[in-house]
Amino acid sequence: MKRGSLVDILSRRDPHGYYVIPLKAEGRELVEKILSQHGEQAKLVESKDVVLVRIKSRSMAEKIARAAERRNLLAVEEDEEV
């Protein structure tokens, strides 16, 4: 089971009220495409291998997260088996 599932992502906001979606670096193009199609804006925070999408709209957060999950672009940690 993966931590950071859609339920986790969509059930919490950061202290400023944004939903935060962690994506692999390749997911940037997908986010930009979805945002431009819907005329929405989001804050993208990039690092070497992860892009954090910060967005206020829950419906847009859900669209982005679901599309990323289908393409295996969510940056989530695997649970370690003991």
Secondary structure by P-SEA (a helix, b strand, c coil): cccccaaaaaacccccbbbbbbbcccaaaaaaaaaaaacbbbbbbbcccbbbbbbccaaaaaaaaaaaaaaccccccccccc
